[in-house]
Amino acid sequence: MASCIVETVRDIVLCGHGSTGKTSLIDRLLEITHAVDGTHSVDDGTSVCDFEPEEKAHHLSIEATLAHFQHQGLRFNVIDAPGYPDFIGHTIAAMRGADTAMIVIDAHDGIAVNTRRAFQEAEKAGIGRMIVVNKIDSEHLDFPTLMQSIRDTFGQACVPISFPRLENGAIVGVVDILDEKADTSNAPIDPAIYKESLVEAAIESDEAWMERYFAGEVPTNDDLKTLIPQAVAKGTLIPVVCCSIKKRVGIPELLDAMALCSLPPSMVHRKAKSGEGLEIELPGDPDGPLAAQVFQTRIDPFVQKLSYIRVYNGTLRKDTTLPGSNGRKGLRIGQLLDVQANQLEPIDRAGPGDIVAVAKMEQLHTGTNEGEWELPHIDFPQPMVGVAIRPKNRNDEAKLSVALHKLVEEDPTIRIEHDQETHELVLRGMSDLHLSLIQEKLARRDHLEIETYEPRVPFRESITYPASGSYRHKKQSGGRGQFGDVHIRVRPLPQGTDIAEFATKDNFPSMKHVHYFEVMNFLWIDSIVGASIPVNFMPAIEKGLLDRVHKGVLAGYPLQDLCVEVHYGKHHPVDSSETAFRIAASAALREVCKQAGPQLLEPMVDMHVTVPVDHVGDVYSDMATRRGQISGTQEAGSNMQTVVCVVPLAETSSYARSLSSLTAGQGSYSLSFAHYAPMPSHLQDKHRHYIDEEDEG
């Protein structure tokens, strides 16, 4: 394939809720345009786009897949995006490669949770929108009610440009609203009403035509064919098209509607930053500076890593070196590949609007820019569901690391965290299903079996009031002994304390040196007078205190928010050593903290929960059972509200499942660390076990 003329390219993402027929629709479009041979089916595992083993086994799309076909002299690059919220990251990325979103709705089930999400993400991406109503062969279809539901949910810009044609109550075809000769008898809607709505939505995008319309002139169908793409680009029109993929009804009409309503690259206004940092609008000029971006990464078992690139400006050519940006070295691009699902064909170049792949480019990642102009980064949602993992075979740890790296490359909504406090490897994804399919892929592709378990919560420990005491470490077992005696005072150190104002001679009259560790908000002060402890042992005392800070005193969690003053001690000229004073300092802090009201602190998180307005009360009730503190609500648009609250992290481990149950899958949430707070006393007792001398190891 040679690079197409910009105006003849149409880049479309097919999205919406799962099981609405998106993948089957692409199969039909590829068949009817003779882009592929034979017939293909999701149900029997022969779909063109669902070619991964996990997709065939579960009969659902897991990754976005690219295919293409020709119609009316146009090249359509169509991206089949997964329909379930578990894989929303692929949909968001696919919209970066597209200029039009075709949102598929099940005529029987109506508007589902991911239908709303796909619509909102398309609006956020600034691309054109169309709605495809599939399964119009559904028994007892009430098309007027469905159409009203679509308009109530997504706005009056939604206008049908085709509608079902019935004979004896059965679907026999669809009627194009622009076809003035079409038989509209027994139509489920009044074509004249929606023709008027179509005209008004179309002329709203053109001020000159609005003046002519108000003066009494009505645009012809030919005029509308010019106005409709403009209206789709400006969002004043969202065309609604009908079909039945199962009955193969309305597919040719849908193709014509795609040619009429989907946008060429030149009609989507995207911005980038030049090398000088200036914001510019991409003109889509094949002869201009190159602006391209990787929007998807796939690990192919045969060609290894594939990076999918959308070209927005300039021309990308094979066997060329692109200039580096942000200090990177120049990037050598080898062979460019035209993509038809899992089939690849070498090509020479790609211009604005083209989507190509390159293989085995380790420097490229999802979101990487190519060329002289920098495109905005892609914002992916944070994964909220996590499990701690380890390989069943301990010899597979290095192998697991490589396999997880590949997963993160393919799906930016997967996170791998090495928890330094709990020493766990935590795998985070969008849902339980997401994590389950990750495990399946690890087993199938990388021959890795893993064990999963609930991650530990990173509690902390602290004290509630001042205390003082000492510890003498003394051992004699023949030969040189061990001796170290350390006296300390401890007091709470609240978060946000100004150390310069706190650590003064007024508070610590004998203060000589101050040592502050910001991460744990831990301060220790050297107030040794005279030579009760020689200065050469003070570094060992600091190490001993830090040992205890990391070990804790209640349940093995790190200490924080405390000040320790070392004010006295004793030494022995022969038996004292660095080891003895290190042990004595650690034990002294352990014993004195026991007298200072030790308590467990738990991490608190800021949570934003977005749900339909009708479910806000359910969220409030559920938060009460999770010890959450609600601070208010915010409008989120589209009849949605966001509940803002602070919740203990320990209470959020199962929240994804609970929220899905409460809202029938229509809710979403985000978390961010807020602060540590004391755990209620009745819960502290479950974790409390004082660390004794035998625990020193």
PLY file of the C-alpha trace (Angstrom):
ply
format ascii 1.0
element vertex 697
property float x
property float y
property float z
element edge 696
property int vertex1
property int vertex2
end_header
0.00 0.00 0.00
1.33 3.41 -0.92
0.65 6.34 1.35
-2.90 7.60 0.72
-3.95 11.13 -0.09
-4.96 12.70 3.22
-8.56 13.43 2.22
-9.17 9.80 1.24
-8.26 8.36 4.67
-10.81 7.62 7.39
-9.53 6.48 10.79
-12.34 5.04 12.91
-12.43 3.43 16.35
-15.30 1.04 16.97
-16.19 1.20 20.66
-18.98 0.83 23.19
-20.03 -1.79 25.72
-19.09 -5.45 25.43
-21.22 -7.95 23.46
-22.85 -5.28 21.31
-21.37 -6.80 18.14
-18.42 -4.52 17.37
-16.03 -7.28 16.33
-18.69 -9.07 14.29
-19.46 -5.77 12.56
-15.85 -5.41 11.44
-15.92 -9.00 10.16
-18.98 -8.14 8.03
-17.43 -4.87 6.77
-14.24 -6.69 5.75
-16.25 -9.40 4.01
-18.62 -7.09 2.09
-15.71 -4.95 0.84
-13.72 -8.09 -0.10
-10.83 -7.08 2.15
-10.71 -10.68 3.41
-11.75 -14.01 1.99
-14.45 -16.27 3.41
-16.81 -15.70 6.32
-15.73 -15.10 9.89
-17.41 -15.46 13.26
-16.64 -14.56 16.87
-18.71 -17.51 18.09
-16.76 -20.16 16.21
-13.36 -18.56 16.85
-12.67 -17.46 13.27
-13.08 -13.70 13.70
-10.50 -11.61 11.88
-9.87 -9.32 14.84
-10.18 -11.68 17.84
-7.15 -13.81 17.04
-5.46 -14.10 20.44
-6.11 -17.45 22.22
-7.62 -15.71 25.27
-10.01 -13.78 23.01
-11.13 -16.95 21.24
-11.59 -18.81 24.53
-13.67 -16.07 26.19
-15.41 -14.75 23.04
-14.49 -11.15 23.84
-11.95 -8.59 22.66
-9.09 -7.97 25.07
-6.79 -5.79 22.95
-7.50 -3.19 20.28
-7.07 -4.59 16.77
-6.46 -2.71 13.52
-8.01 -3.65 10.17
-8.63 -1.81 6.90
-10.80 -1.87 3.77
-11.72 0.30 0.77
-15.13 1.81 -0.02
-16.19 4.63 -2.35
-12.53 5.39 -3.08
-11.76 5.85 0.63
-9.37 3.86 2.78
-10.92 2.99 6.15
-8.56 2.14 9.00
-10.85 0.66 11.65
-9.69 -0.08 15.20
-11.75 -2.66 17.07
-11.59 -1.55 20.73
-12.48 -3.86 23.64
-15.95 -3.30 25.05
-15.61 -4.11 28.71
-14.51 -1.48 31.27
-11.73 -3.86 32.35
-9.84 -2.97 29.14
-10.71 0.73 28.84
-7.03 1.60 28.46
-7.00 0.07 24.97
-10.06 2.13 24.01
-8.49 5.38 25.23
-5.27 4.63 23.32
-7.19 3.68 20.17
-8.95 7.05 20.18
-5.54 8.69 19.84
-5.19 6.86 16.52
-8.70 7.67 15.24
-10.58 10.70 13.93
-14.09 9.30 14.42
-15.58 7.10 17.14
-18.39 4.74 16.09
-20.16 3.81 19.33
-22.16 0.61 19.04
-25.38 0.12 21.05
-27.37 -3.07 21.50
-30.94 -2.24 20.42
-32.34 -4.70 22.96
-30.16 -3.84 26.00
-29.90 -0.11 25.32
-27.24 2.18 26.79
-24.81 0.27 29.02
-22.07 1.51 31.33
-19.22 1.43 28.81
-21.41 3.07 26.18
-21.40 6.20 28.33
-17.67 5.88 29.03
-16.78 5.48 25.35
-18.93 8.48 24.43
-17.27 10.63 27.10
-13.76 9.52 26.13
-14.45 10.32 22.47
-15.68 13.77 23.46
-12.57 14.28 25.59
-10.36 13.19 22.68
-11.98 15.81 20.42
-12.91 13.37 17.66
-16.13 12.98 15.71
-18.86 10.66 17.00
-21.38 8.34 15.35
-23.75 5.86 16.97
-24.51 2.47 15.46
-27.64 0.71 16.74
-27.09 -3.03 16.23
-29.54 -5.92 16.72
-32.54 -4.06 15.31
-33.93 -7.54 14.61
-34.60 -7.85 18.37
-38.10 -9.04 19.14
-40.51 -6.30 20.29
-38.03 -3.55 19.37
-39.39 -0.14 20.39
-37.23 2.06 18.19
-38.84 5.43 19.08
-38.30 4.78 22.81
-34.70 3.68 22.19
-34.05 6.77 20.09
-35.49 9.00 22.80
-33.27 7.29 25.38
-30.21 7.98 23.21
-31.13 11.65 22.87
-31.92 12.00 26.58
-28.53 10.50 27.47
-26.23 11.96 24.82
-28.08 15.09 23.72
-30.29 16.38 20.95
-27.37 16.31 18.52
-28.09 12.57 18.13
-30.20 12.25 14.98
-31.03 9.03 13.09
-30.00 9.06 9.45
-31.41 5.58 8.95
-34.16 3.58 10.64
-35.53 0.03 10.46
-37.96 -0.99 7.70
-40.58 -3.49 8.77
-42.83 -5.95 6.97
-45.33 -7.87 9.06
-43.40 -6.87 12.16
-40.10 -8.30 10.88
-36.98 -6.37 9.93
-36.35 -6.47 6.19
-34.01 -3.52 5.75
-33.21 0.04 6.73
-34.33 3.33 5.21
-31.88 6.14 4.48
-33.45 9.37 5.73
-31.81 11.23 2.81
-33.42 8.90 0.26
-36.52 10.83 -0.80
-37.78 7.89 -2.89
-37.59 5.36 -0.07
-40.72 3.51 1.03
-41.43 4.78 4.53
-44.77 3.10 5.07
-45.06 1.39 8.46
-41.98 3.33 9.59
-41.37 3.18 13.37
-40.64 6.91 13.38
-41.79 9.93 11.39
-38.98 10.53 8.86
-40.07 14.14 8.37
-39.49 15.03 12.03
-35.95 13.66 12.07
-35.18 15.04 8.63
-35.90 18.47 10.09
-33.70 17.68 13.12
-30.93 16.56 10.75
-31.14 19.80 8.76
-31.04 21.95 11.90
-28.07 20.05 13.35
-26.20 20.25 10.04
-26.68 23.99 9.40
-25.70 24.83 12.99
-22.10 24.19 11.95
-22.23 26.83 9.18
-23.18 30.46 9.96
-23.82 31.32 6.32
-26.25 28.45 5.94
-27.99 29.38 9.18
-28.74 32.83 7.77
-30.04 31.29 4.54
-32.16 28.78 6.49
-33.76 31.46 8.64
-34.46 33.36 5.44
-36.51 30.38 4.23
-34.01 28.41 2.15
-33.77 24.65 2.86
-30.55 22.79 2.00
-30.82 20.05 -0.60
-29.57 16.55 0.04
-26.39 17.43 -1.84
-25.94 20.44 0.43
-26.46 18.21 3.47
-23.76 15.81 2.29
-21.33 18.71 2.50
-22.66 20.04 5.77
-22.90 16.73 7.66
-19.13 16.12 8.09
-18.70 19.72 9.26
-21.45 19.23 11.82
-19.93 15.95 13.03
-16.56 17.69 13.42
-18.10 20.51 15.49
-20.27 18.15 17.54
-23.59 19.69 16.49
-24.53 16.37 14.85
-24.04 12.80 16.06
-25.49 10.58 13.33
-27.32 7.42 14.43
-27.26 4.48 12.00
-29.16 1.16 12.29
-28.22 -2.39 11.33
-28.50 -6.04 12.22
-25.18 -7.79 11.90
-26.72 -11.20 12.56
-29.33 -10.78 9.81
-26.83 -8.89 7.60
-29.36 -6.06 7.31
-28.20 -2.47 6.89
-24.50 -3.21 6.39
-24.24 -1.59 2.89
-26.14 1.45 4.19
-23.79 1.62 7.18
-20.80 1.64 4.84
-22.31 4.56 2.93
-23.00 6.37 6.20
-19.38 5.85 7.27
-18.22 7.39 3.98
-20.58 10.33 4.46
-20.17 11.04 8.19
-16.71 9.93 9.33
-14.05 12.62 9.33
-10.90 12.97 7.27
-7.76 13.83 9.27
-7.93 17.45 8.16
-11.22 18.02 10.00
-9.92 17.00 13.45
-7.99 19.83 15.03
-5.03 18.41 16.97
-2.29 20.40 18.60
1.35 19.75 19.28
4.41 21.58 20.55
7.19 22.62 18.24
10.85 22.21 19.08
10.77 25.76 20.50
7.90 24.83 22.83
5.25 26.76 20.89
1.78 25.24 20.60
0.74 24.70 17.00
-2.19 23.10 15.21
-1.21 20.13 13.07
-2.03 20.96 9.45
-1.89 17.37 8.14
0.71 18.35 5.55
2.56 15.33 4.06
5.49 17.60 3.17
5.71 19.26 6.60
7.64 18.30 9.73
6.91 14.81 11.02
4.47 14.43 13.92
3.61 10.84 14.81
2.91 8.89 17.96
2.84 5.29 19.16
-0.69 4.64 20.45
-0.48 0.88 20.97
2.10 -1.82 21.61
1.61 -5.53 21.01
3.95 -8.42 21.69
3.66 -10.78 18.75
5.01 -14.34 19.17
6.60 -14.22 15.71
7.81 -10.65 15.12
8.16 -9.85 18.84
7.36 -6.23 19.73
5.04 -4.30 17.41
4.58 -0.54 17.83
1.47 0.95 16.16
2.08 4.49 14.93
-0.42 7.11 13.81
1.02 9.78 11.51
-0.52 13.25 11.97
1.81 15.41 9.90
4.72 14.88 7.53
5.70 11.54 6.03
7.28 8.57 7.77
9.56 6.56 5.47
11.22 3.21 5.92
14.97 2.97 6.46
15.32 6.53 7.76
16.74 8.03 10.94
14.47 10.41 12.81
15.99 13.26 14.83
15.97 12.65 18.59
14.01 14.77 21.05
14.43 15.39 24.79
18.06 14.40 24.59
17.36 11.08 22.86
19.62 9.75 20.16
18.32 9.68 16.60
15.87 6.83 15.99
16.46 4.48 13.09
13.16 3.34 11.54
13.49 0.11 9.58
10.60 -1.60 7.80
7.12 -0.09 7.96
4.23 -2.56 8.11
0.65 -2.29 6.90
-1.61 -4.08 9.41
-4.63 -6.25 8.72
-5.40 -7.73 12.16
-2.50 -10.18 12.65
-1.36 -10.03 9.01
1.53 -7.69 8.17
2.66 -6.36 4.79
5.80 -4.25 4.17
5.26 -0.73 2.82
7.56 2.16 1.96
6.01 5.21 3.61
3.07 6.57 5.60
1.55 10.05 5.46
-0.97 12.01 7.53
-3.85 9.79 8.60
-1.97 6.55 7.97
-1.54 3.96 10.70
1.42 1.62 10.44
3.44 -0.68 12.65
7.16 -1.11 13.18
8.75 -4.20 14.66
11.45 -4.80 17.27
11.94 -1.15 18.22
12.78 -1.29 21.91
13.09 2.52 22.09
9.39 2.93 21.27
6.66 2.69 23.89
2.98 3.60 23.98
2.86 7.40 23.93
6.32 7.85 22.38
6.51 10.73 19.87
8.35 10.49 16.56
9.47 13.56 14.70
10.08 17.22 15.38
6.72 18.04 17.00
5.59 16.71 20.36
2.03 15.46 20.84
0.24 15.43 24.21
0.83 12.37 26.35
-1.93 9.78 26.64
-3.75 9.80 30.00
-4.58 6.29 31.19
-6.74 5.47 34.23
-5.02 4.22 37.36
-5.49 0.49 38.03
-7.32 0.02 41.34
-7.36 -3.77 41.88
-4.16 -5.42 43.08
-2.81 -8.81 44.10
0.57 -9.76 45.47
2.24 -12.33 43.23
5.17 -14.73 43.22
6.18 -17.51 40.82
5.21 -21.01 41.89
8.71 -22.07 40.93
11.20 -19.85 42.76
13.68 -20.38 39.91
11.33 -18.42 37.62
11.79 -15.02 39.32
13.99 -13.62 36.52
11.66 -15.07 33.90
8.66 -13.47 35.65
10.34 -10.07 35.60
10.78 -10.24 31.81
7.19 -11.44 31.29
5.73 -8.66 33.44
7.75 -6.07 31.52
6.10 -7.27 28.30
2.64 -7.03 29.86
3.21 -3.43 30.95
4.47 -2.58 27.46
1.23 -3.90 25.95
-1.19 -2.46 28.48
-0.45 0.83 30.31
-3.29 0.11 32.75
-1.17 -2.67 34.26
1.17 -1.63 37.07
3.93 -3.61 38.73
4.95 -2.34 42.17
7.84 -3.52 44.32
6.67 -2.60 47.82
9.79 -1.70 49.76
8.00 -1.96 53.11
6.16 -5.25 52.69
8.77 -6.73 50.28
5.97 -7.87 48.00
5.58 -7.77 44.23
2.12 -6.31 43.58
0.33 -6.65 40.24
-2.39 -4.03 39.68
-5.07 -4.02 37.00
-8.52 -2.63 36.28
-10.56 -5.54 37.67
-10.52 -9.16 38.79
-11.24 -10.22 35.18
-8.31 -8.13 33.97
-5.96 -9.80 36.48
-7.34 -13.25 35.66
-6.65 -12.81 31.94
-3.15 -11.56 32.73
-2.50 -14.82 34.56
-3.84 -16.77 31.58
-1.50 -14.91 29.23
1.50 -15.53 31.52
0.71 -19.24 31.52
0.09 -19.49 27.78
2.72 -17.17 26.32
5.47 -17.30 28.91
4.81 -20.74 30.47
4.70 -19.16 33.92
2.48 -20.20 36.81
2.08 -17.63 39.57
0.59 -17.61 43.06
-1.57 -14.67 44.13
-2.55 -13.43 47.57
-3.91 -10.29 49.23
-1.23 -7.56 49.50
-0.24 -6.49 52.97
-1.29 -3.01 54.04
1.79 -0.83 54.81
0.91 0.14 58.38
3.20 2.35 60.44
3.81 2.73 64.18
4.19 5.80 66.37
3.88 7.02 69.99
1.26 9.17 71.71
3.11 10.80 74.63
6.67 11.40 75.97
8.65 8.78 77.89
12.21 8.16 78.96
14.36 5.19 79.91
17.54 3.30 79.19
18.93 -0.03 78.15
22.22 -1.65 79.10
23.62 -4.27 76.80
26.09 -6.43 78.72
27.46 -9.83 77.82
30.49 -11.73 79.11
31.33 -15.13 77.69
35.08 -15.38 78.09
37.55 -13.01 76.57
36.43 -9.56 75.56
32.82 -8.82 76.54
30.14 -6.47 75.21
29.02 -3.36 77.01
26.91 -0.38 76.01
24.53 1.72 78.09
22.20 4.24 76.39
19.68 6.63 78.03
17.05 8.31 75.86
13.95 10.49 75.95
11.22 10.17 73.30
8.36 12.48 72.39
5.84 12.65 69.51
6.83 14.70 66.46
3.65 15.77 64.63
3.64 15.89 60.84
4.47 19.34 59.52
6.65 20.30 62.49
9.22 22.95 61.61
12.43 21.19 62.66
14.41 24.44 62.85
11.90 25.87 65.33
11.51 22.60 67.25
15.15 21.54 67.67
16.37 24.50 69.74
18.31 25.01 72.96
15.06 26.05 74.63
13.64 22.57 74.08
16.92 20.64 74.32
19.42 22.60 76.51
22.30 20.17 76.00
21.74 19.69 72.26
24.95 19.22 70.25
23.88 17.63 66.95
20.56 17.15 65.11
19.82 14.33 62.66
16.49 14.42 60.76
15.06 11.75 58.44
12.21 13.28 56.47
10.69 10.12 54.97
9.82 8.73 58.42
9.57 12.14 60.10
12.14 10.88 62.59
14.44 13.22 64.51
17.22 12.22 66.87
19.26 14.63 68.95
22.72 14.14 70.43
22.67 15.75 73.89
25.56 13.81 75.42
27.43 15.93 77.96
31.06 15.19 78.76
32.35 11.78 77.71
29.70 9.45 79.14
29.55 8.02 75.62
32.67 8.65 73.49
31.94 10.49 70.26
33.22 7.61 68.14
30.25 5.46 69.26
27.58 7.98 68.23
27.35 6.74 64.59
26.70 3.23 65.97
23.94 4.61 68.20
22.36 6.29 65.17
22.42 2.97 63.28
20.81 1.24 66.25
18.03 3.83 66.42
17.40 3.51 62.69
17.35 -0.29 63.01
14.53 0.05 65.52
12.70 2.67 63.44
12.55 0.17 60.57
11.62 -2.81 62.79
8.99 -1.08 64.94
7.90 -2.16 68.41
4.27 -3.29 68.10
3.85 -5.45 65.03
6.96 -5.11 62.91
5.96 -1.96 61.02
8.25 1.09 60.70
8.12 3.84 63.30
7.43 7.43 62.33
6.57 10.83 63.80
8.86 10.74 66.83
11.86 12.52 68.30
14.58 10.69 70.28
17.07 12.52 72.47
20.17 10.59 73.55
21.19 12.39 76.73
23.31 10.01 78.80
25.10 6.68 78.80
28.03 4.65 80.05
30.86 2.85 78.37
33.62 0.40 79.29
37.19 1.08 78.16
37.66 -2.54 77.04
34.24 -4.14 76.43
32.46 -1.27 74.71
32.21 -1.52 70.93
30.17 -0.18 68.03
28.13 -3.41 67.95
27.33 -3.15 71.67
26.12 0.45 71.40
24.13 -0.29 68.24
22.27 -3.09 70.04
21.80 -0.97 73.17
20.35 1.98 71.21
17.90 -0.23 69.33
16.73 -1.97 72.51
16.47 1.33 74.41
14.14 2.75 71.78
12.11 -0.46 71.83
11.64 -0.40 75.62
10.96 3.32 75.94
8.42 3.33 73.09
6.46 0.66 74.95
6.00 3.22 77.74
5.05 6.05 75.33
1.61 4.85 74.26
2.62 3.05 71.08
-0.06 2.88 68.40
-0.56 1.60 64.88
-1.07 4.09 62.07
-2.93 3.12 58.92
-2.63 4.76 55.50
-5.60 6.91 54.53
-6.44 7.60 50.89
-8.37 10.36 49.14
-11.09 8.66 47.11
-13.20 10.14 44.32
-16.16 7.89 43.48
-18.14 8.80 40.34
-21.60 7.24 40.04
-25.02 8.00 38.54
-26.95 10.46 40.70
-29.42 7.74 41.73
-26.60 5.77 43.41
-25.00 8.54 45.49
-26.98 7.41 48.56
-25.67 3.86 48.10
-22.11 5.16 48.11
-22.74 7.13 51.30
-24.14 4.05 53.04
-21.30 1.83 51.88
-18.66 4.35 52.98
-20.10 4.29 56.50
-19.28 0.59 56.71
-15.70 1.28 55.54
-14.92 3.97 58.13
-14.90 6.54 55.34
-15.27 10.26 55.95
-17.23 12.02 53.20
-16.36 15.65 52.52
-18.93 16.34 49.80
-19.98 15.77 46.20
-19.10 17.31 42.85
-21.03 17.43 39.58
-19.48 15.10 36.98
-21.81 15.73 34.03
-24.12 13.31 32.17
-26.28 12.80 35.28
-23.21 11.66 37.26
-21.83 12.88 40.59
-18.47 12.39 42.29
-18.41 11.60 46.00
-15.22 12.91 47.66
-14.07 11.11 50.80
-11.11 9.89 52.87
-10.99 6.15 53.55
-8.55 3.74 55.22
-6.57 1.94 52.52
-7.30 -1.38 54.25
-11.00 -0.89 53.50
-10.54 -0.50 49.73
-9.17 -3.90 48.72
-12.58 -5.20 47.58
-14.09 -1.86 46.62
-13.97 -2.42 42.86
-16.26 -5.44 43.19
-18.56 -3.69 45.67
-18.92 -0.56 43.54
-19.69 -2.63 40.46
-22.41 -4.43 42.39
-23.85 -1.21 43.86
-24.07 0.60 40.53
-24.56 -2.24 38.03
-21.10 -1.54 36.68
-21.69 2.18 36.12
-19.35 3.51 38.83
-15.66 4.34 38.78
-13.21 5.64 41.35
-9.67 6.86 41.89
-7.33 6.75 44.87
-4.38 8.81 46.02
-2.43 8.68 49.28
-3.58 11.25 51.84
-1.84 10.66 55.19
-1.36 8.22 58.06
-3.88 8.21 60.93
-4.22 6.22 64.17
-6.08 2.96 63.79
-9.11 2.45 66.09
-8.08 0.69 69.31
-10.31 -2.35 68.79
-8.57 -2.98 65.46
-5.08 -2.33 66.84
-5.48 -5.25 69.22
-5.70 -7.63 66.25
-2.24 -6.58 65.06
-0.45 -5.89 68.35
2.38 -8.17 69.42
5.27 -6.51 71.19
8.67 -7.25 69.70
10.94 -8.78 72.35
14.66 -9.23 72.59
14.36 -12.63 70.93
13.00 -10.88 67.84
16.24 -9.00 67.35
17.55 -11.75 65.07
0 1
1 2
2 3
3 4
4 5
5 6
6 7
7 8
8 9
9 10
10 11
11 12
12 13
13 14
14 15
15 16
16 17
17 18
18 19
19 20
20 21
21 22
22 23
23 24
24 25
25 26
26 27
27 28
28 29
29 30
30 31
31 32
32 33
33 34
34 35
35 36
36 37
37 38
38 39
39 40
40 41
41 42
42 43
43 44
44 45
45 46
46 47
47 48
48 49
49 50
50 51
51 52
52 53
53 54
54 55
55 56
56 57
57 58
58 59
59 60
60 61
61 62
62 63
63 64
64 65
65 66
66 67
67 68
68 69
69 70
70 71
71 72
72 73
73 74
74 75
75 76
76 77
77 78
78 79
79 80
80 81
81 82
82 83
83 84
84 85
85 86
86 87
87 88
88 89
89 90
90 91
91 92
92 93
93 94
94 95
95 96
96 97
97 98
98 99
99 100
100 101
101 102
102 103
103 104
104 105
105 106
106 107
107 108
108 109
109 110
110 111
111 112
112 113
113 114
114 115
115 116
116 117
117 118
118 119
119 120
120 121
121 122
122 123
123 124
124 125
125 126
126 127
127 128
128 129
129 130
130 131
131 132
132 133
133 134
134 135
135 136
136 137
137 138
138 139
139 140
140 141
141 142
142 143
143 144
144 145
145 146
146 147
147 148
148 149
149 150
150 151
151 152
152 153
153 154
154 155
155 156
156 157
157 158
158 159
159 160
160 161
161 162
162 163
163 164
164 165
165 166
166 167
167 168
168 169
169 170
170 171
171 172
172 173
173 174
174 175
175 176
176 177
177 178
178 179
179 180
180 181
181 182
182 183
183 184
184 185
185 186
186 187
187 188
188 189
189 190
190 191
191 192
192 193
193 194
194 195
195 196
196 197
197 198
198 199
199 200
200 201
201 202
202 203
203 204
204 205
205 206
206 207
207 208
208 209
209 210
210 211
211 212
212 213
213 214
214 215
215 216
216 217
217 218
218 219
219 220
220 221
221 222
222 223
223 224
224 225
225 226
226 227
227 228
228 229
229 230
230 231
231 232
232 233
233 234
234 235
235 236
236 237
237 238
238 239
239 240
240 241
241 242
242 243
243 244
244 245
245 246
246 247
247 248
248 249
249 250
250 251
251 252
252 253
253 254
254 255
255 256
256 257
257 258
258 259
259 260
260 261
261 262
262 263
263 264
264 265
265 266
266 267
267 268
268 269
269 270
270 271
271 272
272 273
273 274
274 275
275 276
276 277
277 278
278 279
279 280
280 281
281 282
282 283
283 284
284 285
285 286
286 287
287 288
288 289
289 290
290 291
291 292
292 293
293 294
294 295
295 296
296 297
297 298
298 299
299 300
300 301
301 302
302 303
303 304
304 305
305 306
306 307
307 308
308 309
309 310
310 311
311 312
312 313
313 314
314 315
315 316
316 317
317 318
318 319
319 320
320 321
321 322
322 323
323 324
324 325
325 326
326 327
327 328
328 329
329 330
330 331
331 332
332 333
333 334
334 335
335 336
336 337
337 338
338 339
339 340
340 341
341 342
342 343
343 344
344 345
345 346
346 347
347 348
348 349
349 350
350 351
351 352
352 353
353 354
354 355
355 356
356 357
357 358
358 359
359 360
360 361
361 362
362 363
363 364
364 365
365 366
366 367
367 368
368 369
369 370
370 371
371 372
372 373
373 374
374 375
375 376
376 377
377 378
378 379
379 380
380 381
381 382
382 383
383 384
384 385
385 386
386 387
387 388
388 389
389 390
390 391
391 392
392 393
393 394
394 395
395 396
396 397
397 398
398 399
399 400
400 401
401 402
402 403
403 404
404 405
405 406
406 407
407 408
408 409
409 410
410 411
411 412
412 413
413 414
414 415
415 416
416 417
417 418
418 419
419 420
420 421
421 422
422 423
423 424
424 425
425 426
426 427
427 428
428 429
429 430
430 431
431 432
432 433
433 434
434 435
435 436
436 437
437 438
438 439
439 440
440 441
441 442
442 443
443 444
444 445
445 446
446 447
447 448
448 449
449 450
450 451
451 452
452 453
453 454
454 455
455 456
456 457
457 458
458 459
459 460
460 461
461 462
462 463
463 464
464 465
465 466
466 467
467 468
468 469
469 470
470 471
471 472
472 473
473 474
474 475
475 476
476 477
477 478
478 479
479 480
480 481
481 482
482 483
483 484
484 485
485 486
486 487
487 488
488 489
489 490
490 491
491 492
492 493
493 494
494 495
495 496
496 497
497 498
498 499
499 500
500 501
501 502
502 503
503 504
504 505
505 506
506 507
507 508
508 509
509 510
510 511
511 512
512 513
513 514
514 515
515 516
516 517
517 518
518 519
519 520
520 521
521 522
522 523
523 524
524 525
525 526
526 527
527 528
528 529
529 530
530 531
531 532
532 533
533 534
534 535
535 536
536 537
537 538
538 539
539 540
540 541
541 542
542 543
543 544
544 545
545 546
546 547
547 548
548 549
549 550
550 551
551 552
552 553
553 554
554 555
555 556
556 557
557 558
558 559
559 560
560 561
561 562
562 563
563 564
564 565
565 566
566 567
567 568
568 569
569 570
570 571
571 572
572 573
573 574
574 575
575 576
576 577
577 578
578 579
579 580
580 581
581 582
582 583
583 584
584 585
585 586
586 587
587 588
588 589
589 590
590 591
591 592
592 593
593 594
594 595
595 596
596 597
597 598
598 599
599 600
600 601
601 602
602 603
603 604
604 605
605 606
606 607
607 608
608 609
609 610
610 611
611 612
612 613
613 614
614 615
615 616
616 617
617 618
618 619
619 620
620 621
621 622
622 623
623 624
624 625
625 626
626 627
627 628
628 629
629 630
630 631
631 632
632 633
633 634
634 635
635 636
636 637
637 638
638 639
639 640
640 641
641 642
642 643
643 644
644 645
645 646
646 647
647 648
648 649
649 650
650 651
651 652
652 653
653 654
654 655
655 656
656 657
657 658
658 659
659 660
660 661
661 662
662 663
663 664
664 665
665 666
666 667
667 668
668 669
669 670
670 671
671 672
672 673
673 674
674 675
675 676
676 677
677 678
678 679
679 680
680 681
681 682
682 683
683 684
684 685
685 686
686 687
687 688
688 689
689 690
690 691
691 692
692 693
693 694
694 695
695 696
